[in-house]
Each structure stands twice: as C-alpha cells, then as structure tokens.
Amino acid sequence: MSGQEKSPRTALVTGAARGIGRAIALRLAADGLDVAVNDVEANSDQLDEVAEEISAMGAKSTGIPADVSDQDAVRSMVERVSDEFGQLNVMVANAGIADVQPLLETTPEDFDHLMSINLRGVYLCYTAAARQMIGQGTGGKIIGAASIVAHRPFPLLGTYSTSKWAVRGLTQSAAMEWAQHGITVNAYCPGIVGTAMWDHIDEKLAENEGLRKGAAIEKYSELIHLGRVSVPEDVARFVSYLASADSDYMTGQSVMIDGGVQFS
C-alpha cells in the first residue's frame, strides 16, 4: 500500500440481519466502508447472507452473532472488529425490539426485557465503541436508533416510547462528553417503516383497537405528509450522512426521518 492510500473506514451495525439495519449496512458498504454486521444468534443465517452481500460489493465484512444486552458480548464484538479490520470508525447501535400493549398490562419483566435491548444495548454499544475510538485517537461516529416516539409517544407503545426518549437523552449526554475526543454522537428517528417490526406493531395495534390486520398501519399512515410509508433505505440514506465527514459539525441530535408525521 502506498503512503497516499488509506485503508477503508470500518463500521459496525447491530441488528443488521434484516430491515433498517440491513439497509444501513448495505448503504455504508456502498459508501466505501468495510462493514461488520451483528444480530442475535437466531438470525445468524440472515446475518451471514448480509455479510456475503457486502463482500460481493467489494467491501470487507463479517457477521458477528451477539446479544447487545450482554456487556461481555458487546466488548468482545468491538474487540473482534478492531482486531480483524484494524479499527472501528462508525458504530451504528441499531438493534431494538417493540412491545405493543397498554401500560397497565405491561409487567416489570416486559419492561426490563425491552429496556435491556433498546436502552442498555445502545448504552453498551455506545460506550464500548467510544472506548475503542478514544484508544485509537482517531475520533469517530457513533449513531443510535431512536424513533419519532422519542419526540412524542404513541399510545400502546409506552415502554417502547420511553426507551427511545432515553436513547435521545443518552445521545445528548454522550455527545457532550466525547466531543473532546473528536467523536460525534447522533440518533435517527424513523417513523412508520415497512419492516417486520412494524408488521408486529400493526398487528398488535389492530388487535387492541378492534381493527383488521393492516388497518392500524393504514390509519397511522394517514399522518404521513409525504404520502407513503417509509422504506428502510430512507433511513439508511440519512445514516450515510451521519457516518460521513459531511456531518462532522453535527452532534447530539436525534433527527426525525418520518415523511412529516411529527415536527420538532
């Protein structure tokens, strides 16, 4: 390698076996980054397919099954990426789950399980990535999954909304603390997206509201001013910006990519 050539930057995307995470991983690979992808063990077949698709694009990739709520697993994952790729420049803490039910029917166990993924998992990914980036001395981009419900909750999504509000606060705190190290921390806030998660949300909302399956998402889609349900690539395009040098002067923000459902 000549002195003028630089090795590609490396990204790690969690929850990347399908949906928004998959779209983000593929977009970052198209942008020229090497991309390690993560998901739970149960989704390892789909995860391997994403890694193979990235490799076919000419970027380096590997699939790393791990539970983001497990501190040791997250540490090991970040260490593996830095060892195999030589560095970690972009962390996308995308992994998350949804729970659709009234607050009065939500058990403490339900609450703790969702928070372990949506909040603890993001916290563990943020901090593990920050330690690695600070050690490298190269700065970096840390990006988290929030939601439009981080700005205004939806009924029957109380616990999910709470977790995303917390991600928004965590993102702001991390941005303030790590700016001195050249690390920016931002979050993306999708709206109604055509993914398996929203299929689940639609089914449960329809059940609670006495509607047929599909009617709930149709009802909420009427709130979208741009007139269509989002696709994962809409979100991936914005994450591409957050991962690029174009966003170097932006930090601590949680930006809605929702077609105009809500406004900050």
N, C-alpha and C positions, 0 to 999 in steps of 0.2 A: 504493500500500500504506500503510495507516495505521501509526502508530507502535507500535500494540499487536500488529500481526500479525507473525509470524515466518515467514521462508521455511522450507520443509521441510528437514530434515536430509538429507544425501546419503550413500549407501552405495555402495561398490564391491565387487562379488562376483566373484571369479575362479573359473574352472571352472564357469560358470553355464549352459552350454548344455543340460545335462541333469542328472538325478539329484539329489543333495543340493544342489548349487549352485543349480540351477534352483528347487528348493523354497525355499531360503533367500531368493533374490532376490524371489520372488513374495510370500513372507511379509513381508519388510521393506517391500515396496510396500504391502501390505495394512495395515501398521502406520503408514503415512503418510509413509514416506521416499521421496525420489527415489532411483532405483537404476540405476547404471551396471553393465553386465554384461560379463564378459570370458570368452573361451575361445580356443583355438588357431584358426588360420585355417581348418583343415579342418572345423571345426564352425560356421563363420560363418552358415550357413543356419539352423541350430537356434538360434544365438545371437540372430539377428535376430527369430526368432519369439518368444523370451522377452522381448526388448525391446518388441516390439509388444504382447504380452500385458500387460506392465506399463503401457504407455501407455494401453491400453484401460481399465485400472483407475483412470485419472486421475492417475497419477504420471508424472513426467518420467523418461525412460530413454534410454539409448543403448548400442549394442553396440560393444565395442572388441576386435577380434581382436589378440592379442599372446601371445608366448611368455614365461611368467613366469620362465624361467631366464635371460632376456636382460636385463641391467641397464638398458640404454638404453631397451628397450621398456617396462619397468616404470616407469621415470622418466617417459617420455612419456605413458604411460597415466594416471598420477596427475596430471600437469600438465594433461592434456586434461580430466579430470574436474573438477579445481578451476577451470579456465577456463570450461567450459561450464555447470557447476552452481553456481559461486561459492564452493564449499567442499567439503571432504571430512571427514565426521564419523565414518564407520564403514568400516573396511576388513575384509573377510572373505577371508582367504587360504585359499580352499577347494581350489584346483586340486591334483590329485595323480594318480598312477598306481600300479598294483600290478604286482608281479613275483612269480610263484609258481614257485619251483624250489629244490632243495637248495643250500645254501651252497657245497658243493664243485663244483657245476655253474655257479655264478654267476661270470661273468667280471668283471674290473675294469671293462670297458666297460659291462656291465649295471649294475654298482654305481653307477658315475658317472652314468649316464643317469637312474636313478631318483632319486638324491640331487639331481641338478640341478633336478628338478621339486619333489619332496616337501620338500626342506630348503632348498636355495639359493633356490627360488622363494618359499617362505614368508619367508625372511630378507629377500629383496629387497622383497617387498610390505610386510613389517613396517616396514623402515627407510624406504622411500620415503613410506609413509603417515605415519610418525612425524615425519619432517622437515616434511611439509606441515602436519600438525596443530600442531606447535610453532610454525611460522611464522604460522599463523592466530591462535595464542594462545587457542584455544577448547577445548583438551583433545580427547578423542575416545575411540573404542572400536576396538581392534584385536583381531581374533578369528581364530584359526588352526585348521586341520584337523589334529587328531591322530587317535587311534584307540584302541580297547581294547588294541591291541597295543603302545601306548605305556606300558602298565602291566604287561602280561605277554605276551610274544611267542607267536605261533603257529608251529609247525613248517612249513617250506617257505615261510614269509614272513619269513625272516631279514633281508633287506635292507630290505624294507618296514617291518618292526618297528623296525629300527634308525633309519630315517628319522623315524619317529613319536616314538620316545624322544627324538631330538634336537629335534624341534619342541616337545616338552614342556619340555626344558631351555631352549631359546631363549625360550619364552613366559615362563618364570620370570625369566630374566635381563632381558628387555625390560621386564617389569612393574616390576622394581626400579629400573631406570634411568630410566624415563619417568613414574613416578608423580608426580614433582615438576612435571611439565607437565600434570597432570590427565588423563593417558592411562591407561586400564586395558587390560590385555593378558591375554586368556584363550583357552583352546582347548576344542574339543568333541571327544569321543572316541566316535564311533559304533561299534556292534557289527556284527551281520550285517544288512545293509540290502538290500532288493530293488532293486538298481541294476545297470547294465551292468558296473560294476567287480566286483560280487560274482558275477555270472554268469561272468565270466572267472576269478575266484578258484576258484569251484566247479568249473569245467571242468578247471582245472589240478590242483587237489587230487584230484579224482576220477581223473584220469589217473595221477597219482603213486601213488595208493593202490589202483589197480586196481578202481575203482568205476565204476558207470554215471554218466553226466552227471546231475546233480541229487541224487545220493546223498550227496555230501560236504556240501552245504549242509543237507540233512536231518539228517545226523549231528551237525553243529555246532549246528544249531538246537535240538537236544535240550537244550543247555546253557542255553537262554533261559528263565528262571524265569517270565516273564510269558506264555510260551506261544505267541508269534508272532514271525515275522521283522519287523524294523523296516521302516517306510516312510520315505522322505525327509522327510516332513512332521514326523515325530517329532523329528528333528534340528533342523529349521527352527524349531520352537517354542522350543527351548532357545536357539538363536542369537538369536531375537527378544528373549528375556530379556537375553542378554549385550549386545545392541545398545541396550537401553533404559536409562532412568535408574534402573530398579529394581535394576540390578546395579552401581550406582556405587561400592559399598563392597566389591566383589569384584575381585581381580586376582591374576594369577599362577597361576590354577587350570586344570587340564585334567580336565574332568568327563566321566565315562562316561555315555553315553545308549545303553544296550545291552540293556535289558529284564532286567537282572540276571544277565548272563553272568559278569562279574567284579566284584569289590568292592575298593575302595581302603582 
